[in-house]
Amino acid sequence: MSAQHLPDVDPWNDIDVLALVTLEQLDTLLFRNLVNQRNTNGVLYGGQVIAQAQAAAGATVGPELRCHSLHGYFLRGGDCDRPVIYQVDKTRDGRSFSTRRVTALQNGVPILHMECSFHTGEEGFEHQLTAPAVPQPEDLPTMNELIAAEPERLGAYARYCSEKSGPIDFKLVDWRQLVERLDEPVRRIWLRAPAAAGSDDPAVHQQILTYLSDFWLSGVAMNIHAVAVPGRFYISSLDHALWFHRPAKADEWLLYDTESPSASSGRGLSRGSLYDRSGVLVATVMQEALIRKARGAV
């Protein structure tokens, strides 16, 4: 594969999540990705870029350190046909914390800035929010089963979502949240990345969890106003923040409980809580997105 060009693959279905978070080390603090993933806007999927930036940062700290938080700003849409260079700055190395700044570059121009903090972990107080009571994933139909049961109401958009889920398995807690306006800005889905089972490295599972955290998050900020049909609305992530509370395996089902506290000035704020099957809160996510009606849309 040329260092200057990545092959144009299917936006979702040709993606291997383990390859996606595997980077080529060019120098001590310089890395290059091997896999690109296109989003519905035709630019790099944000979950890819932040997961790869996290992988680059993690490659520069000791194995005893685990990422506990990251904060990224999307500066430009990434070119799907070119590799991304990840430049890491060693901001600080302390006794129990290390901080890294990562700049994602294409053609010498930054497309993402991210701060990433790592911690050894220690004993302390414990509490968490209670997970919502929802059906388990085995008790929910697949998207294809839903389409067969509701072919008229779950039409082209549902088929699109089903076909483009790629490495992500997901099940809607309430399928109406996909095709109807929400009564309140809340949406819940179960999701996992089965291919993550190919790694037993907790850092890799964290990185894939970061990748998953961008899936269907921003849409909850607008579905109280309208159904987010591709082609009618333009949604672009502006920033993404993630806090890791407890270990989790990305190949096992996780409940993504999302809500939108506010939307204003053309921007929508979304918040997500990721729980494992036993109800343990493993991560908290925040994202703000630009939301516009597409040109020519009615």
C-alpha positions in Angstrom: 0.0 0.0 0.0 1.3 3.4 -0.9 2.2 5.7 2.0 0.5 8.5 0.1 -2.9 6.8 -0.7 -5.3 4.5 1.0 -7.6 2.3 -1.0 -11.2 3.5 -1.3 -13.1 0.8 0.5 -16.8 0.5 1.3 -17.7 3.1 4.0 -18.5 0.5 6.6 -18.6 -3.2 5.5 -14.9 -3.6 4.7 -13.7 -2.2 8.0 -11.7 -4.4 10.4 -11.8 -2.6 13.8 -8.6 -4.3 15.0 -6.8 -3.0 11.8 -8.4 0.4 12.3 -6.7 0.9 15.7 -3.4 -0.5 14.5 -0.9 2.2 13.5 2.5 2.2 11.8 5.2 3.9 14.0 7.2 6.2 11.8 9.3 7.8 14.6 9.3 7.9 18.4 6.2 10.2 18.5 4.9 9.9 14.9 2.4 7.4 13.7 0.4 6.7 10.5 -2.9 4.8 10.1 -3.5 1.8 7.9 -7.3 2.0 7.5 -9.8 4.7 6.7 -13.6 4.8 7.1 -15.9 7.1 5.3 -19.0 8.6 7.0 -22.3 9.7 5.4 -20.9 13.1 4.6 -18.1 11.6 2.5 -15.3 12.5 5.0 -13.5 10.4 7.6 -15.7 9.0 10.3 -15.0 10.9 13.5 -15.0 7.7 15.6 -12.1 6.5 13.5 -9.9 9.6 14.0 -10.4 9.8 17.8 -9.8 6.1 18.3 -6.6 6.2 16.2 -5.4 9.4 18.0 -6.0 7.6 21.3 -4.0 4.6 20.0 -1.1 6.9 19.1 -1.1 8.5 22.5 -1.3 5.2 24.2 1.8 3.9 22.4 3.9 6.5 24.1 3.0 5.7 27.7 3.9 2.7 30.0 1.7 -0.4 30.1 0.7 0.4 33.7 -1.2 3.5 32.5 -4.7 3.5 31.1 -6.5 6.3 29.4 -9.1 7.8 31.7 -10.3 10.7 29.6 -9.9 12.3 26.2 -11.1 15.6 24.7 -10.9 16.1 20.9 -11.8 18.9 18.5 -12.6 18.1 14.9 -11.0 20.9 12.9 -11.6 19.8 9.3 -13.2 16.9 7.4 -10.6 14.2 6.7 -9.8 13.0 3.2 -10.7 9.3 3.0 -8.2 8.5 0.2 -5.1 9.7 2.2 -3.5 8.3 5.4 -3.6 10.3 8.6 -0.4 11.2 10.4 -0.7 11.3 14.2 1.9 13.5 15.9 2.1 13.1 19.7 3.5 15.6 22.2 4.5 14.4 25.6 2.9 17.1 27.7 3.6 15.6 31.1 4.7 12.4 32.8 4.0 12.3 36.5 4.1 9.6 39.2 0.5 8.4 38.5 -0.7 10.5 35.5 0.6 11.2 32.0 -0.8 13.6 29.5 -0.5 13.6 25.8 -1.5 16.0 23.0 -2.2 14.5 19.6 -2.5 16.3 16.3 -4.0 14.4 13.4 -2.6 15.7 10.1 -3.3 15.3 6.4 -1.2 17.1 3.9 0.5 18.9 6.8 -2.8 20.4 7.9 -4.4 19.5 11.3 -7.8 17.8 11.1 -8.0 17.0 14.9 -6.5 18.2 18.1 -6.9 15.9 21.1 -5.8 15.9 24.7 -5.5 12.5 26.3 -4.9 11.7 30.0 -3.6 8.4 31.4 -3.8 7.2 35.0 -2.3 4.2 36.9 -5.6 3.8 38.9 -5.9 3.7 42.7 -8.2 3.0 45.5 -11.0 5.5 46.2 -14.7 6.1 46.6 -17.2 4.3 44.3 -20.6 5.2 43.0 -22.5 5.3 39.7 -25.8 6.1 38.2 -28.3 3.2 37.9 -28.6 1.8 34.4 -32.1 2.2 32.9 -34.3 -0.9 32.9 -34.5 -2.1 29.2 -34.9 -5.4 27.5 -31.7 -7.5 27.0 -30.3 -7.6 23.5 -31.4 -11.3 23.0 -35.0 -10.2 23.6 -34.8 -7.5 20.9 -35.2 -8.1 17.1 -32.4 -7.5 14.6 -32.8 -4.7 12.1 -33.6 -7.2 9.3 -36.3 -8.7 11.5 -37.7 -5.3 12.1 -37.7 -4.5 8.4 -39.5 -7.7 7.6 -42.2 -7.0 10.3 -42.6 -3.3 9.4 -41.7 -3.0 5.7 -43.7 0.2 5.1 -42.7 2.1 8.2 -39.1 0.9 8.2 -38.2 1.5 4.6 -35.1 2.8 2.8 -33.6 4.6 5.9 -33.7 1.5 8.1 -32.2 -0.6 5.3 -29.5 1.9 4.9 -28.7 1.8 8.6 -28.7 -2.0 8.5 -26.4 -2.2 5.5 -24.0 0.4 6.8 -23.5 -0.9 10.4 -20.4 -2.7 9.2 -18.3 -3.9 12.2 -20.9 -2.7 14.7 -23.7 -4.9 15.8 -26.6 -2.9 17.2 -30.2 -3.4 18.4 -32.6 -0.6 19.0 -34.4 -0.7 22.4 -37.3 1.1 20.7 -37.3 1.0 16.8 -39.7 3.9 16.6 -36.8 6.2 17.7 -35.3 5.6 14.2 -38.2 6.7 12.1 -40.4 8.9 14.3 -39.9 12.2 16.2 -39.0 11.6 19.8 -41.2 12.8 22.6 -38.1 13.6 24.5 -34.5 13.7 23.4 -33.5 10.2 24.6 -32.5 7.2 22.6 -31.1 3.8 23.7 -29.3 1.1 21.7 -27.3 -2.0 22.4 -24.1 -2.2 20.5 -20.8 -4.1 20.2 -17.9 -4.7 17.9 -17.6 -8.6 17.6 -14.1 -8.4 16.0 -12.7 -6.9 19.1 -12.7 -10.4 20.5 -9.5 -10.9 18.5 -7.6 -8.9 21.1 -7.0 -9.4 24.8 -5.3 -6.0 25.2 -7.4 -3.7 27.5 -6.0 -0.7 25.7 -7.3 -1.9 22.3 -10.8 -2.5 23.8 -10.7 1.0 25.2 -9.8 2.4 21.7 -12.6 0.4 20.1 -15.0 1.6 22.7 -14.0 5.2 21.7 -14.8 4.2 18.1 -18.2 2.9 19.2 -18.9 6.0 21.2 -19.4 8.1 18.1 -22.0 5.8 16.6 -25.5 7.4 16.4 -24.8 9.9 19.2 -25.3 13.3 17.6 -28.7 12.4 16.0 -30.4 12.3 19.4 -30.0 16.1 19.5 -32.3 16.6 16.6 -34.8 13.8 16.6 -37.1 15.7 19.0 -37.4 18.1 16.1 -37.4 15.9 13.0 -36.3 12.4 11.8 -32.6 12.5 10.8 -33.0 11.2 7.2 -29.7 11.3 5.2 -29.9 14.0 2.5 -32.3 16.2 4.5 -29.9 17.2 7.2 -26.2 17.8 7.5 -24.8 16.7 10.9 -21.1 17.2 11.6 -19.3 16.5 15.0 -17.5 19.5 16.4 -15.9 18.0 19.5 -16.0 14.7 21.4 -15.1 14.0 25.0 -14.9 10.6 26.7 -14.3 9.5 30.3 -13.5 5.8 31.0 -14.7 4.7 34.5 -14.3 1.0 34.5 -12.9 -1.7 32.2 -15.1 -3.1 29.4 -14.9 -5.5 26.5 -15.9 -3.9 23.2 -17.0 -7.3 21.7 -19.7 -7.7 24.4 -23.0 -6.0 24.3 -23.0 -2.5 25.8 -26.1 -0.3 26.4 -25.7 3.2 25.0 -28.1 5.5 26.9 -28.1 8.8 25.0 -29.8 12.1 25.5 -29.6 15.7 24.4 -29.6 18.4 27.2 -29.7 21.3 24.8 -29.8 22.5 21.1 -29.3 26.1 20.1 -27.4 28.3 17.6 -27.2 25.6 15.0 -25.5 23.2 17.5 -26.8 20.2 19.4 -25.3 18.8 22.5 -25.5 15.0 23.1 -24.6 13.0 26.2 -24.2 9.2 26.4 -23.7 6.7 29.2 -22.3 3.2 28.3 -23.2 0.3 30.6 -22.2 -3.3 30.4 -24.8 -6.1 30.6 -24.6 -6.2 34.4 -25.5 -2.5 34.6 -22.0 -1.3 35.4 -21.3 2.2 34.0 -18.1 1.9 32.0 -17.9 5.3 30.2 -19.5 8.7 29.8 -19.5 10.6 26.5 -20.3 14.2 25.5 -20.4 15.5 21.9 -21.5 18.8 20.3 -22.5 18.7 16.6 -23.3 21.2 13.9 -26.8 20.5 12.6 -28.1 22.1 9.4 -30.9 21.5 7.0 -29.3 20.2 3.8 -29.3 22.6 0.8 -32.4 22.1 -1.3 -34.1 20.1 1.5 -37.7 20.9 2.3 
